[in-house]
Amino acid sequence: MVKLNKIYTRTGDDGTTGLATGPRRAKFDLRVAAYGTIDETNACIGIARLHAITEDAGVDAMLGRISNDLFDLGADLSTPDTGKPPPYEPLRIVEAQVARIEEDIDALNADLAPLRSFVLPGGTPAATHLHLARTVSRRAERLMTELAQTEGEIVGAPALHYINRVSDFLFVASRFLNARAGGDVLWVPGQNR
């Protein structure tokens, strides 16, 4: 599926990049920004995994699956649905991937105490990095939603569902790791007035 022999091609020197289907778009194009922010989310997850592997191997394994799925999501977004079938089967996010991440969220959330305040980013090293990944994934979701509402652009419903669940997962996983280390860092309204 992917073959990279030469990393620089100079084709992007004019400020454009090629979509998986061949057409070129500006590097600031909304579709490019959306899948670029998915890539950024994935990089944040990679940093979180440096710590998650020592904090909880199960969470790390879940993050590994999500990291792979985020590449699927990037492939989905970089292959626009034009309404005409391409000469190959494009890689798309499917509802089974959404169901899997929901199962992981439910497993991690099962024994967590209900929240009585908003959670501040912090706690264990992995949890802190997961909060950063969560905020980046929310930005990706905003871009994907804007793209989906742009005339002439299509974003599949499973892709939108998946990115929404990613941020939910990252939040619950951070709470799960913090619970094992003493609890969340909670917001105290007006504490420093």
C-alpha positions as CSV (number, residue, x, y, z in Angstrom):
1,M,0.0,0.0,0.0
2,V,2.8,2.4,0.8
3,K,6.2,2.7,-0.8
4,L,8.6,5.5,0.1
5,N,11.9,5.4,-1.6
6,K,12.8,9.0,-1.6
7,I,11.5,11.3,1.2
8,Y,11.9,14.7,-0.6
9,T,10.3,15.0,-4.0
10,R,10.2,18.8,-4.3
11,T,6.6,18.6,-5.5
12,G,5.5,20.4,-2.4
13,D,7.8,23.3,-2.8
14,D,5.0,25.3,-4.5
15,G,2.9,25.0,-1.3
16,T,0.7,22.1,-2.5
17,T,0.4,18.5,-1.5
18,G,-1.0,15.5,-3.3
19,L,-4.1,13.7,-2.0
20,A,-4.1,9.9,-2.1
21,T,-6.2,10.0,-5.2
22,G,-3.7,12.3,-7.0
23,P,-5.2,15.8,-7.1
24,R,-3.1,18.5,-5.5
25,R,-4.4,20.9,-2.8
26,A,-2.9,23.8,-1.0
27,K,-1.1,22.8,2.2
28,F,-3.5,25.0,4.2
29,D,-6.6,23.4,2.6
30,L,-9.2,22.3,5.1
31,R,-8.9,18.6,4.2
32,V,-5.1,18.7,4.6
33,A,-5.4,20.6,7.9
34,A,-7.8,17.9,9.1
35,Y,-5.6,14.9,8.4
36,G,-2.5,16.9,9.5
37,T,-4.1,17.4,12.8
38,I,-4.9,13.7,13.0
39,D,-1.2,13.1,12.5
40,E,-0.5,15.7,15.3
41,T,-2.9,13.8,17.6
42,N,-1.0,10.6,16.9
43,A,2.3,12.2,17.7
44,C,0.9,13.3,21.1
45,I,-0.3,9.8,21.7
46,G,3.2,8.5,20.9
47,I,4.7,10.7,23.6
48,A,2.0,9.5,26.1
49,R,2.9,5.9,25.3
50,L,6.4,6.5,26.5
51,H,4.9,6.8,29.9
52,A,1.8,4.6,29.6
53,I,3.9,1.5,29.0
54,T,5.3,1.7,32.5
55,E,2.0,3.0,34.1
56,D,-0.4,0.4,32.6
57,A,0.4,-2.0,29.8
58,G,-3.3,-2.4,29.0
59,V,-3.8,1.3,28.4
60,D,-0.6,1.3,26.3
61,A,-2.0,-1.6,24.1
62,M,-5.3,0.4,23.6
63,L,-3.3,3.5,22.6
64,G,-1.3,1.3,20.2
65,R,-4.6,0.3,18.5
66,I,-5.8,3.9,18.4
67,S,-2.5,5.0,16.9
68,N,-2.9,2.5,14.1
69,D,-6.5,3.5,13.6
70,L,-5.5,7.2,13.3
71,F,-3.4,6.3,10.3
72,D,-6.5,4.7,8.8
73,L,-8.4,7.9,9.6
74,G,-5.7,9.9,7.8
75,A,-5.9,7.6,4.8
76,D,-9.7,8.0,4.8
77,L,-9.4,11.8,4.9
78,S,-6.7,12.0,2.3
79,T,-8.9,10.0,-0.1
80,P,-11.9,12.2,-0.8
81,D,-15.2,10.6,-1.6
82,T,-16.2,12.2,-4.9
83,G,-19.3,10.1,-5.3
84,K,-17.6,8.0,-8.0
85,P,-16.0,4.7,-7.1
86,P,-12.2,4.8,-7.4
87,P,-10.4,2.0,-9.2
88,Y,-9.4,0.5,-5.8
89,E,-11.1,0.0,-2.4
90,P,-10.2,3.1,-0.4
91,L,-9.4,2.7,3.3
92,R,-12.2,4.0,5.4
93,I,-13.0,4.1,9.1
94,V,-15.8,1.6,9.8
95,E,-18.3,1.4,12.7
96,A,-16.4,-1.7,14.1
97,Q,-13.5,0.6,14.9
98,V,-15.9,2.9,16.7
99,A,-17.4,0.0,18.6
100,R,-14.0,-1.2,19.7
101,I,-12.9,2.1,21.1
102,E,-16.3,2.4,23.0
103,E,-15.6,-1.0,24.5
104,D,-12.2,0.2,25.7
105,I,-13.8,3.4,27.1
106,D,-16.4,1.4,29.0
107,A,-13.7,-1.0,30.4
108,L,-11.6,1.9,31.7
109,N,-14.5,3.9,33.0
110,A,-16.3,1.0,34.8
111,D,-14.7,1.6,38.2
112,L,-14.0,5.3,38.1
113,A,-15.8,7.5,40.6
114,P,-18.3,10.0,39.1
115,L,-16.9,13.4,38.4
116,R,-18.0,16.3,40.7
117,S,-15.8,18.9,39.1
118,F,-13.9,19.5,35.9
119,V,-10.5,17.8,35.6
120,L,-7.4,19.9,35.1
121,P,-4.7,18.6,32.8
122,G,-2.1,16.9,35.1
123,G,-1.4,13.9,37.2
124,T,0.8,11.2,36.0
125,P,3.2,11.8,33.1
126,A,1.0,9.6,30.8
127,A,-2.2,11.2,31.9
128,T,-0.8,14.7,31.4
129,H,0.2,13.8,27.8
130,L,-3.1,12.2,27.2
131,H,-4.8,15.5,28.1
132,L,-2.7,17.2,25.5
133,A,-3.5,14.5,22.9
134,R,-7.2,15.0,23.8
135,T,-7.1,18.7,23.1
136,V,-5.4,18.2,19.7
137,S,-7.9,15.5,18.8
138,R,-10.7,17.9,19.6
139,R,-9.1,20.4,17.2
140,A,-9.0,17.6,14.6
141,E,-12.7,16.9,15.2
142,R,-13.6,20.6,14.7
143,L,-11.7,20.7,11.4
144,M,-13.3,17.4,10.3
145,T,-16.8,18.7,11.2
146,E,-16.1,22.0,9.3
147,L,-14.9,19.9,6.3
148,A,-18.0,17.7,6.4
149,Q,-20.2,20.9,6.2
150,T,-18.2,22.4,3.3
151,E,-20.0,22.2,0.0
152,G,-18.5,19.5,-2.2
153,E,-16.7,17.8,0.6
154,I,-17.7,14.4,2.1
155,V,-16.5,13.0,5.4
156,G,-17.9,9.6,6.4
157,A,-20.1,9.3,9.5
158,P,-17.9,6.6,11.0
159,A,-14.8,8.9,10.7
160,L,-16.6,11.6,12.6
161,H,-17.9,9.2,15.2
162,Y,-14.4,7.7,15.6
163,I,-12.6,11.0,16.2
164,N,-15.2,12.0,18.7
165,R,-14.6,8.7,20.6
166,V,-10.8,9.2,20.5
167,S,-11.1,12.4,22.6
168,D,-13.5,10.6,25.0
169,F,-11.1,7.7,25.3
170,L,-8.1,10.0,26.0
171,F,-10.0,11.7,28.7
172,V,-11.2,8.4,30.4
173,A,-7.7,6.9,30.0
174,S,-6.1,9.9,31.8
175,R,-8.6,9.5,34.6
176,F,-8.0,5.8,34.8
177,L,-4.2,6.3,35.1
178,N,-4.6,9.1,37.6
179,A,-7.1,7.0,39.7
180,R,-4.3,4.4,40.1
181,A,-1.9,7.1,41.3
182,G,-4.2,9.0,43.8
183,G,-6.8,10.7,41.7
184,D,-7.5,13.5,39.2
185,V,-6.3,17.0,39.5
186,L,-9.7,18.8,40.0
187,W,-10.7,22.4,39.2
188,V,-11.6,24.5,42.2
189,P,-13.7,27.4,40.9
190,G,-12.4,30.8,42.2
191,Q,-9.7,29.1,44.2
192,N,-7.1,31.9,43.6
193,R,-9.2,35.0,43.8
